[in-house]
Amino acid sequence: MYNCSIFKGALYVYLFKMRHLIAFVPLALYLLLFFAPTINAAPNTLRLAELSGELLHYDIKWSGMSAGEATMKVSTEGRNLRFTTTAKTGSKVSWLYPLDIRYESVINGKNFSAISYLKKGKEGYGDPHERLVLFDHDEGVTRYIKDGKLRKTIEVSSFAYDPISVIYAIRVMEIPEVGGVIPIEVSDGKKMASGTVTVAGRERIKVPAGEFDAVRVTPRMDGVKGLFGDGSSMSVWLAEDDDRRILKIETSVAVGAFVAVLAKVIDPEENPLDLQSASGAAVE
């Protein structure tokens, strides 16, 4: 009984630290919170608009055990693009660390500039919460709003992405040859993070959704501890085709490994982006 209690306590602490990975792609995939190349060329938003209606399902495992599931969806709303990611722990993990959360990113369809970033839901046994980040490109700042109250304002560069839109930006940008390095810059409203994404290799991999030629990249962040610091590693596999979908994410730390794999794909539908729309504000 004593050993069982120690194990449960250690597992809870681990899952708490790994909650961003369980949430998968954005903060689980905090991964691509590290994918924003600081370059002048804007992503191809018309290409992204072609993905409208795309819905990706991911399975998440911890050391071989089912830990949860996540989805990523693209939709067009007038001149804006909306990216929605959801994450939820499975029954084998939720009793220990319940997670049911939603992320929404809205960008301007003309220049891919971030408009807003929303994180809403429940993490652990606390009350549900809401975090909203508003990007003000005229003033060069973001405003971080927590549960309806303005908490922080920080300066950001004109090329800063939020943790969700950056995932899609990389899907329509040219990836360097093996050994190439991409500088990255992202804001979650609380701080700016910079680092690098290195192209580590090209290989063929198999996931539940199929078998693909893929490019493997490894993100590293300056001044970030834990998942991206010493003693930890993360790899991301992207399909080497026109869609450039995220196929697999794997992270290893001292107490185990998390793996997220693409399980199911619902293809895009015809829903053109209206670049002539007058409104550039976030769509409610």
ABEGO torsion letter per residue (X at the ends): XAAAAAAAAAAAAAAAAAAAAAAEAAAAAABAAAABBBBABBBBAAAAAAABGBBBBBBBBBGGBBAEBBBBBBBBBEABBBBBBBBBBBAAAAAABBBBBBBBBBBBAAAGBBABBBBBEBBEABBBBBBBBBBBAAAGBBBBBBGGBBABBBBBBAABBBAAAAAAAAAABBBBBBGBBBBBBBBAGABBBBEBBBBAEBBBBBBAAEBBBBBBBBBBBBGBBEAABBGBBBBBBBBBBAAGBBABBBBBBAAEBBBBBBABBBBBBBBBBBAABABABBBX
